[in-house]
Amino acid sequence: MDKLIEQSLRALLAREGLEANEGDLERFAEIIELYMENLKQLHSVNLGAEELAPVFQPEWSVK
């Protein structure tokens, strides 16, 4: 895990009165790295002058 991300995560947990062990940090690292990769892809999209209009469409099936 990137040291800056690890420090930020530890600070966030400490602020909430929590402490993570190394196993917890490794699991957090996997999630954070996946999130960061998806965020990089999102930021790389060139939309030009287009405005974003996010839409939430839950895929719930009621029977």
N, C-alpha and C positions, 0 to 999 in steps of 0.2 A: 504494500500500500504506500502511496505517496506520503512522505513525512508530513507535509502541510495538511493533507486531508486527515491523517491520523491524529495530529495535534488538535485540529478543529473538532474532530469527533470526540476525542477525550475531553476537551473543554466543554462541549455541549453536554456530554454525559455527567461531567462533574458539576456543572451548573444545576442539573436536575437531581443531584445527590446520588448518582449512579456511578458504578465503576465496572468496566468491562475487562474480562480476562483475554488472553491472547486468542483463544478459540473464538470468542465473540467478535473480536476485531477482524479475524480472518473472514468470518461470515459477512460482517458489515462491508468488508473490502470488496467481496464479490458483488454485492448489491450495488455499492457505490460505483464500482468500475463499469458495471452494465449501464447504470443510469447515466454516467458521464459519457460513455460511448454513444448512447442514444441522443443525448443532449448535443454532442458534437455534430451528429448527423443532422439534427434539426436546425442547428445554427448554420450549417453549410448550404442549406437550401436558399437559392437566390430567388426571392419572390418579387424583386423589382419594386414597383410602387403598389403592389397588391396589399390589401389589408387582410389581416387574419380574422377569421370568424370561426372560432372553435365551436364544435357541436358535440354534445354528449348524447349518445344513443345507447342506452343500456340494452343488452341482449337477453332480457328476462323473458322467459316463456311461462305464461300463467295457464294452468290447466284446471 
